[in-house]
Amino acid sequence: MSNHPPLNQQFTYIGQSPTIAVSDRMLALKAAGRTVISLTAGDPDFSTPNEIIAAGMRAMQSGLTHYGPSRGFPHLRKAIAAKLAAPYDPESEILVTHGGVHAYYTALQSILNPGDAVMIPDPSWGTHANMVRLLRGNVISVPALPEDGFLPKLQAWNSALTPQTRALVINYPANPTGAVPPRDYLKALLEFAAQHDLWVISDEVYENLYFAEKPVSAASFPEHRSHVILVNSLSKTYAMTGWRIGYLAAPEAVIENALKASQNSITCVAPFIQEAAAFALTDEAMQVQAAEMRAGYARRRDLVMRIYSEYPDSAVAVAPPQGAFYFFLDLRALKLTADEICEQLLDQAGIGLVPGTAFGPCGQGFVRMTIAASDEDVEKGFRAILDWAKMKVEGA
Ligand SMILES: Cc1ncc(COP(=O)(O)O)c(C=O)c1O
């Protein structure tokens, strides 16, 4: 019998972060003197541009160290509205949040009632499903298969629909697959959502990280804006993950609820961070730096593909990502689970990766490898993965 009063049962439906097991094991190996290359991070290896740091410091020194406006500074909301793919009213349709994760949380809080169902592609970033469960919603997984470029077929969305379904979540460029849908796909999906009166929550935090055409935002279809909710942040674009600043753009009724959710959970985003964000979004030189970071990831993506071409019969199948900063490597040919692959690669080759199943059952046999790491680590790490796979096949 427990010696404390009952806890929130919803937490039994979500596990600890699956990357923690890998991180703990990496730390233990490092402590034992082993060299380990970690290719697990979802965090840019670039530093936040100095000018953004200076803008934050100036704001602190000028006294912006107290509570700020809970919706966000008007000039910051204006700067956010100015960069969106469609007109949004900065007064009533934008909320500044504590990073993309908090934007997503306030979006779900605003629309979900207990027992509502939300459709989420499998594989997807784990928080998309976990947050729904924490808010007493039900997750319906929609397979996003490799042979379909990791985009769920429209038929799959349709088959997953139930009378309780209230929303679907999309995230392009996608974590972990790097998928970016063509405009027509997005248009058809938004039409489907409109037909069934569903919210579309579009998580666009990787919007600036693309390797071909610029991804189309879900906001680009004015006829659908009444059921679109945009989640975004400055984390990945400006290497500002630790600053914790993002935003929600949505119809006024959603923002009104989200504002209440935000006021009652974080009060406001720190005002000096809001000032730094306004600077990041409006200073032209910062857009140049963001583009340079994108070029850095593109260079590493090419590096990975070049190395891969040196291993013509590899058991690892590699599709170049169209966006974000991950490779979702297909090792299904080895007939091992994703956990086994990660454990063995760590123990035998000293490479830390995230098991594909951290993103849903469809990630079985896959691993996520980040390219948000130095060129040297990406090269050494990826070669080690290919050599290990070769050794497995030859030893089998
Ligand atoms: C798909 C996706 N959405 C949202 C986030 C959260 O980003 P933020 O730092 O803005 O909270 C992440 C972070 O890895 C992510 O991968």
The ligand as an SDF file (V2000), in Angstrom:
LIG
                    3D

 16 16  0  0  0  0  0  0  0  0999 V2000
    8.5750   18.9010  -33.4970 C   0  0  0  0  0  0  0  0  0  0  0  0
    8.9620   19.7540  -32.3530 C   0  0  0  0  0  0  0  0  0  0  0  0
    8.0900   20.6670  -31.9090 N   0  0  0  0  0  0  0  0  0  0  0  0
    8.3730   21.4610  -30.8620 C   0  0  0  0  0  0  0  0  0  0  0  0
    9.5950   21.3670  -30.2340 C   0  0  0  0  0  0  0  0  0  0  0  0
    9.8140   22.2420  -29.0340 C   0  0  0  0  0  0  0  0  0  0  0  0
   10.6050   23.3140  -29.3050 O   0  0  0  0  0  0  0  0  0  0  0  0
   10.7500   24.5180  -28.2860 P   0  0  0  0  0  0  0  0  0  0  0  0
   12.1960   24.5610  -27.8850 O   0  0  0  0  0  0  0  0  0  0  0  0
   10.3760   25.7140  -29.0760 O   0  0  0  0  0  0  0  0  0  0  0  0
    9.8470   24.2930  -27.1360 O   0  0  0  0  0  0  0  0  0  0  0  0
   10.5360   20.4180  -30.6450 C   0  0  0  0  0  0  0  0  0  0  0  0
   11.8150   20.2660  -29.9530 C   0  0  0  0  0  0  0  0  0  0  0  0
   12.6200   19.4080  -30.2140 O   0  0  0  0  0  0  0  0  0  0  0  0
   10.2110   19.6010  -31.7480 C   0  0  0  0  0  0  0  0  0  0  0  0
   11.0670   18.6860  -32.2220 O   0  0  0  0  0  0  0  0  0  0  0  0
  1  2  1  0
  2  3  1  0
  2 15  2  0
  3  4  2  0
  4  5  1  0
  5  6  1  0
  5 12  2  0
  6  7  1  0
  7  8  1  0
  8  9  2  0
  8 10  1  0
  8 11  1  0
 12 13  1  0
 12 15  1  0
 13 14  2  0
 15 16  1  0
M  END
$$$$
